[in-house]
Amino acid sequence: MIVTNHFVYIHVSRSAGTFLNKLILQHIPGARMLQYHGHLTDLPAEYSDLPVIGFVRNPWDWYVSMYYDHRRKPQFVFRVLSENGTLGFEETVSRFLTLGENSDQSQMLRQRLIDRAPDVINKQTPPALRNPGLRSAHFRNYCQDQGYYSWLFQFMFESVRTHQIHIGRFENLREEALRLFEETGTPITNNISSYLKSGRKLNVSPRPNYFVGAYPPDLEKLAAEKEKYLIDRFGYEFSEAHRYPKADFFKELGTADVSEIVDRVESIPESQWESENEEKPNKLNKLNDTKHIMFRFVNGYKEVYDYHDLPLWAEWKDVLLPFMEQAAQALGYDDCRFPRVMLARLPARGKIFDHSDRAASYFIHKIHVPLITNEKTMFRVGKQERHLRVGEIVEVNNKRNHAVRNDGDQDRIHLIFECYSMDDYGKPG
């Protein structure tokens, strides 16, 4: 908590506090630190007339940042809930989200936090116990049916006094900081403007980008339920968390006349399906009995942008490229590439097991064009399930858990291809 001549700043963890602390302490008149991660309820009465500012972050993104940052720091709340960092992302975040429940595990974890947290916080308190700004009494009064982040955010801005509170969104940090300063009557000096324009990010969590978008469906839903307060108040959605161009579930990119390619597909002899499938590079058990005819494929699973043509590409490209180029136009790409192109045949009564392509990139779109199908074939991405109709051009998020079942009596055949913009070439995650 920092007080200035114009406002009070409440520092909620993993919301660019290091960046803002430096800005405020160096460039705002009268700024002085009262308590790192101090709560509004601890604000001395002499400052109670000052407006209060703070920042909020998309909850799904906040948990990713929290997990990867606290794994490298001796922060006691994380240490307790993650069993000293031995638990993975999913189990650790689940514990944070359900900490207020009456289950035996949650009650046990709250008691551990009560025992571990300091009774008072002062300069003599070790940093590992002081920095979260949480005392034993806080965990004794932990709110039920609320995720840790919503509880922490509300708790830090609670006060018996009435305050003018201004909250900015972390996602537009620099613009929002300027707005909050203006709303609180803080003069915008050249130093402030320069810092907000070009100051480097500080204390960035060392995380893999894919983790936000790769929330397992059940954990994503649990976060939506437990963080409802922040999600509803600030209008957050899961799709905003990963900030990548890939579709959230399904994305319709248009429709096309597929009659010419269907005629070609129907003329493929079974012997060719068998021989091409035997030579395919993507022999994965999760695809079960799906057969493929490959036209293009990547050079390796770590070289997802670089690809090579297979022998059939020259024979088929004239009929395939119109659909591929239509999809690229719908995505707004002028200069793009198509690293994987294939036909996929899922047999009648066949299934593709639930899985996610976690090695895939958010900057590469996976697109399906149904050529032959039936109404009993269903495609599920996350918790959304739908039938893809013949001629639809549909992007699917292959980083989410997804599965297919063909309950009909007819094989399902899709044209499947990937597309990326050269502006995104080589981007990880």
DRENDO-1510 file (C-alpha; in Angstrom, 1 decimal, always signed):
<recs>
REC; n; res; u; v; w
REC; 1; MET; +0.0; +0.0; +0.0 .
REC; 2; ILE; +1.4; +3.4; -1.1 .
REC; 3; VAL; +0.0; +6.7; -0.2 .
REC; 4; THR; +0.6; +9.8; -2.3 .
REC; 5; ASN; -0.6; +13.4; -2.3 .
REC; 6; HIS; -3.4; +12.4; -4.7 .
REC; 7; PHE; -4.4; +8.8; -4.1 .
REC; 8; VAL; -3.8; +5.5; -2.2 .
REC; 9; TYR; -2.5; +2.5; -4.2 .
REC; 10; ILE; -3.5; -1.0; -3.2 .
REC; 11; HIS; -1.1; -3.6; -4.6 .
REC; 12; VAL; -2.9; -6.9; -5.4 .
REC; 13; SER; -0.4; -9.6; -6.2 .
REC; 14; ARG; +0.3; -10.5; -9.9 .
REC; 15; SER; -1.2; -7.3; -11.2 .
REC; 16; ALA; +1.9; -5.4; -12.3 .
REC; 17; GLY; +2.6; -4.2; -8.8 .
REC; 18; THR; +6.3; -4.0; -9.2 .
REC; 19; PHE; +5.9; -1.9; -12.4 .
REC; 20; LEU; +3.4; +0.4; -10.7 .
REC; 21; ASN; +5.3; +0.6; -7.4 .
REC; 22; LYS; +8.4; +1.9; -9.2 .
REC; 23; LEU; +6.3; +4.4; -11.2 .
REC; 24; ILE; +4.5; +5.8; -8.2 .
REC; 25; LEU; +7.4; +5.9; -5.7 .
REC; 26; GLN; +9.7; +7.6; -8.2 .
REC; 27; HIS; +7.3; +10.0; -10.0 .
REC; 28; ILE; +4.2; +10.7; -7.9 .
REC; 29; PRO; +4.4; +13.6; -5.4 .
REC; 30; GLY; +4.4; +12.6; -1.7 .
REC; 31; ALA; +4.6; +8.8; -2.4 .
REC; 32; ARG; +5.7; +6.6; +0.4 .
REC; 33; MET; +5.2; +2.9; +1.1 .
REC; 34; LEU; +3.1; +2.0; +4.1 .
REC; 35; GLN; +3.0; -1.7; +3.7 .
REC; 36; TYR; +3.8; -4.0; +0.8 .
REC; 37; HIS; +0.5; -5.7; -0.2 .
REC; 38; GLY; -1.2; -3.7; +2.5 .
REC; 39; HIS; -5.0; -3.8; +2.7 .
REC; 40; LEU; -7.4; -0.8; +2.6 .
REC; 41; THR; -8.7; -1.7; +6.1 .
REC; 42; ASP; -5.2; -0.9; +7.5 .
REC; 43; LEU; -5.1; +2.6; +5.9 .
REC; 44; PRO; -4.5; +5.2; +8.7 .
REC; 45; ALA; -7.5; +7.5; +9.2 .
REC; 46; GLU; -5.5; +10.6; +8.1 .
REC; 47; TYR; -5.5; +9.3; +4.5 .
REC; 48; SER; -9.1; +8.2; +4.4 .
REC; 49; ASP; -10.2; +11.1; +2.2 .
REC; 50; LEU; -7.9; +10.1; -0.6 .
REC; 51; PRO; -9.3; +8.2; -3.6 .
REC; 52; VAL; -8.0; +4.6; -3.9 .
REC; 53; ILE; -6.7; +2.9; -7.0 .
REC; 54; GLY; -5.9; -0.7; -7.9 .
REC; 55; PHE; -5.8; -3.2; -10.7 .
REC; 56; VAL; -7.7; -6.4; -11.5 .
REC; 57; ARG; -6.7; -9.2; -13.9 .
REC; 58; ASN; -8.5; -11.9; -15.8 .
REC; 59; PRO; -8.9; -14.7; -13.2 .
REC; 60; TRP; -7.9; -17.5; -15.6 .
REC; 61; ASP; -4.8; -15.6; -16.5 .
REC; 62; TRP; -4.1; -14.6; -12.9 .
REC; 63; TYR; -3.8; -18.2; -11.8 .
REC; 64; VAL; -1.3; -19.0; -14.5 .
REC; 65; SER; +0.8; -16.0; -13.6 .
REC; 66; MET; +0.5; -16.8; -9.9 .
REC; 67; TYR; +1.4; -20.5; -10.3 .
REC; 68; TYR; +4.6; -19.9; -12.3 .
REC; 69; ASP; +5.7; -16.9; -10.3 .
REC; 70; HIS; +5.2; -18.5; -6.9 .
REC; 71; ARG; +6.9; -21.7; -7.9 .
REC; 72; ARG; +10.2; -19.8; -7.8 .
REC; 73; LYS; +9.5; -17.8; -4.6 .
REC; 74; PRO; +9.1; -18.9; -0.9 .
REC; 75; GLN; +5.5; -17.6; -0.7 .
REC; 76; PHE; +3.8; -19.4; +2.2 .
REC; 77; VAL; +0.3; -19.6; +0.7 .
REC; 78; PHE; +1.5; -21.2; -2.5 .
REC; 79; ARG; +3.8; -23.5; -0.5 .
REC; 80; VAL; +1.0; -24.8; +1.6 .
REC; 81; LEU; -1.5; -25.3; -1.2 .
REC; 82; SER; +1.0; -26.8; -3.7 .
REC; 83; GLU; +2.7; -29.1; -1.1 .
REC; 84; ASN; +5.9; -27.2; -1.4 .
REC; 85; GLY; +5.7; -26.9; -5.2 .
REC; 86; THR; +5.4; -30.7; -5.8 .
REC; 87; LEU; +1.8; -30.4; -7.2 .
REC; 88; GLY; +1.2; -29.5; -10.9 .
REC; 89; PHE; -0.8; -26.6; -12.3 .
REC; 90; GLU; -4.2; -28.3; -12.3 .
REC; 91; GLU; -4.2; -29.7; -8.8 .
REC; 92; THR; -2.6; -26.5; -7.3 .
REC; 93; VAL; -5.1; -24.1; -9.0 .
REC; 94; SER; -8.0; -26.4; -8.0 .
REC; 95; ARG; -7.0; -26.1; -4.4 .
REC; 96; PHE; -6.9; -22.3; -4.6 .
REC; 97; LEU; -10.3; -22.3; -6.2 .
REC; 98; THR; -11.9; -24.6; -3.6 .
REC; 99; LEU; -10.2; -23.3; -0.5 .
REC; 100; GLY; -13.4; -22.0; +1.0 .
REC; 101; GLU; -15.3; -25.3; +0.7 .
REC; 102; ASN; -16.2; -27.5; +3.6 .
REC; 103; SER; -14.4; -30.6; +2.2 .
REC; 104; ASP; -11.9; -32.3; +4.5 .
REC; 105; GLN; -9.1; -31.3; +2.2 .
REC; 106; SER; -10.1; -27.6; +2.1 .
REC; 107; GLN; -10.6; -27.4; +5.9 .
REC; 108; MET; -7.2; -29.1; +6.4 .
REC; 109; LEU; -5.5; -26.6; +4.0 .
REC; 110; ARG; -7.1; -23.6; +5.8 .
REC; 111; GLN; -5.9; -24.9; +9.1 .
REC; 112; ARG; -2.4; -25.2; +7.7 .
REC; 113; LEU; -2.6; -21.6; +6.5 .
REC; 114; ILE; -3.9; -20.4; +9.9 .
REC; 115; ASP; -0.9; -22.2; +11.6 .
REC; 116; ARG; +1.6; -20.9; +9.0 .
REC; 117; ALA; +0.5; -17.3; +8.6 .
REC; 118; PRO; +1.8; -14.6; +11.0 .
REC; 119; ASP; -0.4; -13.2; +13.7 .
REC; 120; VAL; +0.9; -9.7; +13.0 .
REC; 121; ILE; +2.8; -8.2; +10.2 .
REC; 122; ASN; +5.6; -5.7; +10.8 .
REC; 123; LYS; +9.2; -5.1; +9.8 .
REC; 124; GLN; +10.4; -8.0; +11.8 .
REC; 125; THR; +8.1; -10.5; +9.9 .
REC; 126; PRO; +10.1; -12.6; +7.5 .
REC; 127; PRO; +9.5; -11.6; +3.8 .
REC; 128; ALA; +8.1; -15.0; +2.9 .
REC; 129; LEU; +5.3; -14.4; +5.5 .
REC; 130; ARG; +5.0; -10.7; +5.2 .
REC; 131; ASN; +4.7; -10.2; +1.4 .
REC; 132; PRO; +1.2; -11.7; +0.9 .
REC; 133; GLY; -0.1; -9.3; +3.5 .
REC; 134; LEU; -2.2; -12.1; +5.1 .
REC; 135; ARG; -2.5; -13.0; +8.7 .
REC; 136; SER; -3.9; -16.0; +10.6 .
REC; 137; ALA; -7.1; -14.2; +11.4 .
REC; 138; HIS; -7.8; -13.7; +7.7 .
REC; 139; PHE; -7.9; -17.4; +7.0 .
REC; 140; ARG; -10.1; -18.0; +10.0 .
REC; 141; ASN; -12.7; -15.9; +8.3 .
REC; 142; TYR; -12.2; -17.2; +4.8 .
REC; 143; CYS; -15.3; -16.8; +2.6 .
REC; 144; GLN; -17.0; -20.0; +1.5 .
REC; 145; ASP; -17.9; -20.8; -2.2 .
REC; 146; GLN; -15.4; -18.3; -3.6 .
REC; 147; GLY; -12.1; -18.7; -5.3 .
REC; 148; TYR; -8.9; -17.4; -3.7 .
REC; 149; TYR; -8.4; -14.5; -6.2 .
REC; 150; SER; -11.9; -13.1; -5.8 .
REC; 151; TRP; -11.6; -13.4; -2.0 .
REC; 152; LEU; -8.2; -11.7; -2.0 .
REC; 153; PHE; -9.3; -8.9; -4.3 .
REC; 154; GLN; -12.5; -8.1; -2.2 .
REC; 155; PHE; -10.6; -8.5; +1.0 .
REC; 156; MET; -7.9; -6.0; +0.0 .
REC; 157; PHE; -10.4; -3.3; -0.8 .
REC; 158; GLU; -12.7; -3.8; +2.2 .
REC; 159; SER; -12.9; -1.0; +4.7 .
REC; 160; VAL; -15.2; +0.2; +7.5 .
REC; 161; ARG; -14.9; +3.7; +5.8 .
REC; 162; THR; -16.4; +4.8; +2.5 .
REC; 163; HIS; -13.8; +5.4; -0.2 .
REC; 164; GLN; -13.8; +6.4; -3.8 .
REC; 165; ILE; -12.3; +3.3; -5.4 .
REC; 166; HIS; -11.0; +3.3; -9.0 .
REC; 167; ILE; -10.1; -0.1; -10.6 .
REC; 168; GLY; -8.1; -0.5; -13.8 .
REC; 169; ARG; -7.8; -3.6; -15.9 .
REC; 170; PHE; -4.3; -5.2; -16.1 .
REC; 171; GLU; -4.9; -6.1; -19.7 .
REC; 172; ASN; -4.6; -2.4; -20.7 .
REC; 173; LEU; -2.2; -1.5; -17.9 .
REC; 174; ARG; -0.5; +1.6; -19.3 .
REC; 175; GLU; -3.6; +3.2; -20.7 .
REC; 176; GLU; -5.5; +2.3; -17.5 .
REC; 177; ALA; -2.9; +3.7; -15.2 .
REC; 178; LEU; -3.0; +7.0; -17.1 .
REC; 179; ARG; -6.8; +7.0; -16.8 .
REC; 180; LEU; -6.7; +6.4; -13.0 .
REC; 181; PHE; -4.1; +9.1; -12.5 .
REC; 182; GLU; -6.3; +11.6; -14.4 .
REC; 183; GLU; -9.4; +10.5; -12.4 .
REC; 184; THR; -7.7; +11.1; -9.1 .
REC; 185; GLY; -6.4; +14.5; -10.2 .
REC; 186; THR; -2.7; +13.4; -10.4 .
REC; 187; PRO; -0.7; +15.8; -12.6 .
REC; 188; ILE; +0.7; +13.9; -15.6 .
REC; 189; THR; +4.3; +14.9; -15.9 .
REC; 190; ASN; +6.7; +14.1; -18.7 .
REC; 191; ASN; +8.4; +11.5; -16.5 .
REC; 192; ILE; +5.1; +9.7; -15.9 .
REC; 193; SER; +4.2; +9.8; -19.6 .
REC; 194; SER; +7.6; +8.5; -20.6 .
REC; 195; TYR; +7.5; +5.7; -18.0 .
REC; 196; LEU; +4.1; +4.6; -19.2 .
REC; 197; LYS; +5.1; +4.7; -22.8 .
REC; 198; SER; +8.5; +2.9; -22.6 .
REC; 199; GLY; +9.1; +1.5; -19.1 .
REC; 200; ARG; +9.9; -2.2; -19.4 .
REC; 201; LYS; +7.8; -4.9; -17.8 .
REC; 202; LEU; +9.0; -6.0; -14.4 .
REC; 203; ASN; +8.7; -9.3; -12.4 .
REC; 204; VAL; +7.1; -11.1; -15.4 .
REC; 205; SER; +6.2; -14.7; -14.5 .
REC; 206; PRO; +8.3; -17.3; -16.4 .
REC; 207; ARG; +5.5; -19.3; -17.8 .
REC; 208; PRO; +4.7; -21.2; -21.0 .
REC; 209; ASN; +2.1; -19.3; -23.0 .
REC; 210; TYR; +0.0; -22.4; -23.9 .
REC; 211; PHE; -1.1; -23.0; -20.3 .
REC; 212; VAL; -3.9; -20.4; -20.2 .
REC; 213; GLY; -5.6; -21.7; -23.2 .
REC; 214; ALA; -5.0; -25.3; -22.2 .
REC; 215; TYR; -7.1; -25.3; -19.0 .
REC; 216; PRO; -8.7; -28.7; -18.8 .
REC; 217; PRO; -12.5; -28.2; -19.3 .
REC; 218; ASP; -13.4; -29.1; -15.7 .
REC; 219; LEU; -10.8; -26.7; -14.3 .
REC; 220; GLU; -11.9; -23.9; -16.6 .
REC; 221; LYS; -15.5; -24.4; -15.5 .
REC; 222; LEU; -14.5; -24.5; -11.8 .
REC; 223; ALA; -12.7; -21.2; -12.2 .
REC; 224; ALA; -15.8; -19.7; -13.9 .
REC; 225; GLU; -17.9; -20.7; -10.9 .
REC; 226; LYS; -15.5; -19.8; -8.1 .
REC; 227; GLU; -14.3; -16.5; -9.7 .
REC; 228; LYS; -17.8; -15.4; -10.6 .
REC; 229; TYR; -17.5; -12.2; -8.6 .
REC; 230; LEU; -14.6; -10.8; -10.6 .
REC; 231; ILE; -15.9; -12.3; -13.9 .
REC; 232; ASP; -19.3; -10.7; -13.6 .
REC; 233; ARG; -18.1; -7.4; -12.2 .
REC; 234; PHE; -15.5; -6.8; -14.8 .
REC; 235; GLY; -16.9; -8.7; -17.7 .
REC; 236; TYR; -14.1; -11.2; -18.1 .
REC; 237; GLU; -14.3; -14.2; -20.5 .
REC; 238; PHE; -12.0; -17.2; -20.8 .
REC; 239; SER; -11.2; -16.3; -24.5 .
REC; 240; GLU; -9.6; -13.0; -23.3 .
REC; 241; ALA; -7.1; -14.8; -21.1 .
REC; 242; HIS; -4.9; -16.3; -23.7 .
REC; 243; ARG; -4.9; -13.3; -26.1 .
REC; 244; TYR; -3.9; -15.4; -29.1 .
REC; 245; PRO; -5.6; -15.6; -32.5 .
REC; 246; LYS; -6.8; -19.2; -32.2 .
REC; 247; ALA; -10.5; -19.9; -31.9 .
REC; 248; ASP; -11.8; -20.3; -28.3 .
REC; 249; PHE; -13.9; -23.4; -29.3 .
REC; 250; PHE; -15.3; -23.3; -32.8 .
REC; 251; LYS; -15.0; -20.4; -35.3 .
REC; 252; GLU; -17.1; -20.4; -38.5 .
REC; 253; LEU; -15.0; -19.2; -41.5 .
REC; 254; GLY; -17.7; -19.5; -44.1 .
REC; 255; THR; -19.2; -22.2; -46.4 .
REC; 256; ALA; -18.2; -23.6; -49.8 .
REC; 257; ASP; -19.4; -25.7; -52.6 .
REC; 258; VAL; -17.5; -29.0; -52.0 .
REC; 259; SER; -19.2; -31.1; -54.8 .
REC; 260; GLU; -16.1; -31.3; -57.0 .
REC; 261; ILE; -13.8; -32.4; -54.2 .
REC; 262; VAL; -16.4; -34.9; -52.9 .
REC; 263; ASP; -16.5; -36.5; -56.4 .
REC; 264; ARG; -12.7; -36.9; -56.2 .
REC; 265; VAL; -12.8; -38.3; -52.7 .
REC; 266; GLU; -15.6; -40.8; -53.5 .
REC; 267; SER; -13.4; -42.1; -56.4 .
REC; 268; ILE; -10.5; -42.9; -54.1 .
REC; 269; PRO; -10.1; -46.7; -54.0 .
REC; 270; GLU; -9.9; -48.5; -50.6 .
REC; 271; SER; -6.5; -49.8; -51.5 .
REC; 272; GLN; -5.2; -46.2; -51.7 .
REC; 273; TRP; -6.7; -45.3; -48.3 .
REC; 274; GLU; -5.0; -48.3; -46.9 .
REC; 275; SER; -1.6; -47.7; -48.4 .
REC; 276; GLU; -1.5; -44.0; -47.7 .
REC; 277; ASN; -2.7; -44.5; -44.2 .
REC; 278; GLU; +0.1; -47.1; -43.6 .
REC; 279; GLU; +2.7; -44.5; -44.6 .
REC; 280; LYS; +1.2; -41.5; -42.6 .
REC; 281; PRO; +3.5; -39.7; -40.1 .
REC; 282; ASN; +0.8; -39.1; -37.5 .
REC; 283; LYS; +0.2; -42.6; -36.1 .
REC; 284; LEU; -1.4; -41.7; -32.8 .
REC; 285; ASN; -3.5; -44.1; -30.7 .
REC; 286; LYS; -5.9; -41.3; -29.7 .
REC; 287; LEU; -7.1; -41.2; -33.4 .
REC; 288; ASN; -8.2; -44.9; -33.2 .
REC; 289; ASP; -9.3; -46.2; -36.5 .
REC; 290; THR; -9.2; -42.9; -38.4 .
REC; 291; LYS; -7.5; -43.2; -41.8 .
REC; 292; HIS; -5.6; -40.3; -43.4 .
REC; 293; ILE; -4.4; -39.3; -46.8 .
REC; 294; MET; -1.6; -36.8; -46.4 .
REC; 295; PHE; -0.8; -34.0; -48.8 .
REC; 296; ARG; +1.5; -31.9; -46.6 .
REC; 297; PHE; +3.0; -32.4; -43.2 .
REC; 298; VAL; +5.4; -30.6; -40.8 .
REC; 299; ASN; +9.1; -31.5; -40.7 .
REC; 300; GLY; +8.9; -32.5; -37.1 .
REC; 301; TYR; +6.7; -32.1; -34.0 .
REC; 302; LYS; +9.0; -29.3; -32.8 .
REC; 303; GLU; +9.1; -27.7; -36.2 .
REC; 304; VAL; +5.4; -26.9; -36.5 .
REC; 305; TYR; +5.9; -24.0; -38.9 .
REC; 306; ASP; +8.1; -25.8; -41.4 .
REC; 307; TYR; +6.7; -28.3; -43.7 .
REC; 308; HIS; +7.1; -30.4; -46.9 .
REC; 309; ASP; +4.9; -31.5; -49.7 .
REC; 310; LEU; +4.0; -35.1; -50.0 .
REC; 311; PRO; +3.7; -36.8; -53.5 .
REC; 312; LEU; -0.1; -36.4; -53.7 .
REC; 313; TRP; +0.0; -32.6; -53.2 .
REC; 314; ALA; +0.8; -31.8; -56.8 .
REC; 315; GLU; -2.1; -34.0; -57.9 .
REC; 316; TRP; -4.7; -32.5; -55.5 .
REC; 317; LYS; -3.6; -28.9; -54.9 .
REC; 318; ASP; -5.8; -27.3; -57.5 .
REC; 319; VAL; -8.9; -28.6; -55.9 .
REC; 320; LEU; -7.8; -28.0; -52.3 .
REC; 321; LEU; -6.3; -24.5; -52.4 .
REC; 322; PRO; -9.6; -22.7; -53.0 .
REC; 323; PHE; -10.9; -23.8; -49.6 .
REC; 324; MET; -7.6; -23.1; -47.9 .
REC; 325; GLU; -7.4; -19.6; -49.4 .
REC; 326; GLN; -11.0; -18.9; -48.5 .
REC; 327; ALA; -10.2; -19.8; -44.8 .
REC; 328; ALA; -7.1; -17.6; -44.9 .
REC; 329; GLN; -9.1; -14.6; -46.2 .
REC; 330; ALA; -11.7; -15.1; -43.4 .
REC; 331; LEU; -8.8; -15.0; -40.9 .
REC; 332; GLY; -7.6; -11.8; -42.5 .
REC; 333; TYR; -4.3; -13.2; -43.6 .
REC; 334; ASP; -2.7; -12.0; -46.8 .
REC; 335; ASP; +0.6; -13.7; -46.5 .
REC; 336; CYS; +0.1; -17.2; -45.0 .
REC; 337; ARG; +1.2; -20.8; -45.1 .
REC; 338; PHE; -0.5; -24.2; -44.8 .
REC; 339; PRO; +1.8; -26.6; -43.0 .
REC; 340; ARG; -0.5; -29.6; -42.7 .
REC; 341; VAL; -3.1; -30.7; -45.3 .
REC; 342; MET; -4.9; -34.0; -45.2 .
REC; 343; LEU; -8.1; -36.0; -45.6 .
REC; 344; ALA; -9.4; -37.8; -42.5 .
REC; 345; ARG; -11.9; -40.7; -42.6 .
REC; 346; LEU; -13.5; -41.7; -39.3 .
REC; 347; PRO; -15.4; -44.9; -39.8 .
REC; 348; ALA; -19.1; -45.4; -39.0 .
REC; 349; ARG; -19.5; -46.1; -35.3 .
REC; 350; GLY; -16.0; -44.9; -34.8 .
REC; 351; LYS; -14.6; -42.5; -32.1 .
REC; 352; ILE; -11.6; -40.2; -31.6 .
REC; 353; PHE; -10.7; -40.2; -28.0 .
REC; 354; ASP; -10.7; -37.1; -25.9 .
REC; 355; HIS; -7.3; -35.4; -26.2 .
REC; 356; SER; -5.6; -32.0; -26.7 .
REC; 357; ASP; -2.7; -31.2; -29.1 .
REC; 358; ARG; -0.6; -29.5; -26.4 .
REC; 359; ALA; +2.4; -29.2; -28.6 .
REC; 360; ALA; +0.4; -27.1; -31.1 .
REC; 361; SER; +0.8; -23.4; -31.4 .
REC; 362; TYR; -1.8; -20.8; -30.7 .
REC; 363; PHE; -0.7; -19.0; -33.9 .
REC; 364; ILE; -1.5; -21.9; -36.1 .
REC; 365; HIS; -5.2; -22.4; -36.9 .
REC; 366; LYS; -6.6; -26.0; -37.4 .
REC; 367; ILE; -9.5; -26.0; -39.9 .
REC; 368; HIS; -12.0; -28.6; -40.8 .
REC; 369; VAL; -14.1; -28.8; -44.0 .
REC; 370; PRO; -16.7; -31.7; -43.8 .
REC; 371; LEU; -17.0; -33.4; -47.2 .
REC; 372; ILE; -19.0; -36.5; -46.3 .
REC; 373; THR; -20.7; -36.8; -43.0 .
REC; 374; ASN; -24.0; -37.7; -41.2 .
REC; 375; GLU; -26.2; -36.0; -38.6 .
REC; 376; LYS; -25.1; -38.5; -35.9 .
REC; 377; THR; -21.4; -37.4; -36.1 .
REC; 378; MET; -20.6; -34.9; -33.3 .
REC; 379; PHE; -17.4; -32.9; -32.7 .
REC; 380; ARG; -16.7; -31.7; -29.1 .
REC; 381; VAL; -14.3; -29.0; -28.1 .
REC; 382; GLY; -14.1; -28.4; -24.4 .
REC; 383; LYS; -17.7; -28.4; -23.2 .
REC; 384; GLN; -19.1; -27.3; -26.6 .
REC; 385; GLU; -20.4; -30.0; -29.0 .
REC; 386; ARG; -21.8; -29.6; -32.5 .
REC; 387; HIS; -22.4; -31.3; -35.8 .
REC; 388; LEU; -20.3; -29.9; -38.6 .
REC; 389; ARG; -22.3; -29.8; -41.8 .
REC; 390; VAL; -21.0; -30.5; -45.3 .
REC; 391; GLY; -19.3; -27.5; -46.8 .
REC; 392; GLU; -18.8; -25.6; -43.5 .
REC; 393; ILE; -15.3; -24.2; -43.0 .
REC; 394; VAL; -14.7; -24.3; -39.3 .
REC; 395; GLU; -11.7; -23.6; -37.1 .
REC; 396; VAL; -11.4; -25.7; -34.0 .
REC; 397; ASN; -9.2; -25.1; -31.0 .
REC; 398; ASN; -7.0; -28.2; -30.9 .
REC; 399; LYS; -5.3; -27.1; -27.7 .
REC; 400; ARG; -8.5; -27.7; -25.8 .
REC; 401; ASN; -9.6; -31.2; -25.1 .
REC; 402; HIS; -11.5; -32.4; -28.1 .
REC; 403; ALA; -13.1; -35.6; -29.3 .
REC; 404; VAL; -15.3; -36.9; -32.1 .
REC; 405; ARG; -17.9; -39.7; -32.3 .
REC; 406; ASN; -19.6; -41.0; -35.4 .
REC; 407; ASP; -22.7; -42.8; -34.3 .
REC; 408; GLY; -24.0; -43.0; -37.9 .
REC; 409; ASP; -23.8; -45.7; -40.5 .
REC; 410; GLN; -21.7; -43.7; -42.9 .
REC; 411; ASP; -18.0; -42.8; -42.7 .
REC; 412; ARG; -17.2; -39.2; -42.0 .
REC; 413; ILE; -14.5; -37.6; -44.2 .
REC; 414; HIS; -13.1; -34.2; -43.5 .
REC; 415; LEU; -10.5; -32.0; -45.3 .
REC; 416; ILE; -8.3; -30.8; -42.5 .
REC; 417; PHE; -5.6; -28.2; -42.8 .
REC; 418; GLU; -3.6; -25.7; -40.8 .
REC; 419; CYS; -3.0; -22.1; -41.6 .
REC; 420; TYR; -0.7; -19.4; -40.1 .
REC; 421; SER; +0.2; -15.8; -41.0 .
REC; 422; MET; +3.8; -15.1; -41.8 .
REC; 423; ASP; +3.6; -12.3; -39.3 .
REC; 424; ASP; +3.3; -15.0; -36.6 .
REC; 425; TYR; +6.0; -17.3; -38.1 .
REC; 426; GLY; +8.0; -19.0; -35.4 .
REC; 427; LYS; +6.1; -17.7; -32.4 .
REC; 428; PRO; +6.1; -20.2; -29.5 .
REC; 429; GLY; +3.1; -21.4; -27.5 .
</recs>
